[in-house]
Each structure stands twice: as C-alpha cells, then as structure tokens.
Amino acid sequence: MASNYRSMFLSGFTISATATGLVDADGNPIAEANIVGSGNYAYSPTMTLNGDTDNYILTAICDGCTVEISLEMSPDGINWCPCVLSSGSNCEFECTATSGDCTTAIIDVNLLPFVRVKIGNAGSVGGTCSVGLYHELEEQADAGSVTSNITDDTIQQEVTYGTTTPQQNEKVT
C-alpha cells in the first residue's frame, strides 16, 4: 500500500538579499545569502531519500515573489547534477506573482538518493516561498502489529537534511 508524503526543502522562506538557512554549492551554511538579481543563487540543505519512495512532484508555493527553483541530485551528496526529466529538460521552474501561488513539476525519472533545490535569480526582495517534494512511500506492515486481525501499516519515515537532525515526512491525507 502506498501513501502520499511531503518533505519540505524550505518552509516560509523569505526572499531577500540576506537570506538565511541556505548553503553554498559545497553544502556549507551561508550566514546571509544574496539570491536577488541575475546569477545570484544558493541551495537548500541536502535531503536524503528513502529507497522506498517514488512518484515525485516538486512544488513551490510562493506569495509575492519571483524566483527560480531547480532540482539537483547526487549519487554521493558531494557531486551534483541537474535533475533531467524524460523530455530532456531540467526539472526547474520560475515562480512569479502573475503565475499564481503554486507551481509544480512532475518528476518522471528516478532520483538519486541525495536531492536539493537551487534557488535564486529573484526579481526583488520580499515575499515568501515554500518548496517541497511530494512522493509516495511504499509502506511495509510492521510484523507483530496485528490487532483484531487488522494489520497496522503505519510506519515512521525519516528524511535527513545535511548534518542536522532528521525530520519526519508529513503524511498527506
């Protein structure tokens, strides 16, 4: 049985010339990152995917901002490449105030175990953006968790971000 989950790269992130909570291309924390203006980018912390996840959708919910977002992946968490969709184009999009509050990209290829988003080229300061990855998780029944002949197939799934404390996937109902 598969269930839908959401893992957040960035939640309620404020677009600014002194953004916090981002890392450089090598994964080192940046005290203040300028993501405003042409060519200014930074990265979310790395997310480690579980081998039992698939069917991914990259989402961005932005309010009052224009920003570019692209998904990158890595086999080892060190060497990064763009996520290239089956169409041959990169998994990337631009959130704009005129395109609505939510932008999505269906990821129709397998992902490597480490992923992150590249964010930047923001049109101006202000506004907020939350970027997440929706996915399915093949749940395995926990042996010995049978009550009244009904198997409890709920599991706890952790997602690791860089070297920080693992965060729980949020089950979407």
Secondary structure, DSSP 8 states (H G I E B T S, - for coil): -EEEEEEEEEEEEE--TTB-S-B-TTS-B-SSB--BSTT-EEE---EE--TTEEEEEEEEEEES--EEEEEEEESSSSS-EE-B-TTSSBSEEEE-GGG-SEEEEEE-S---SEEEEEEE-BSSS--EEEEEEEEEEE----TT-EETTEE------EEEETTS--EE-EEE-
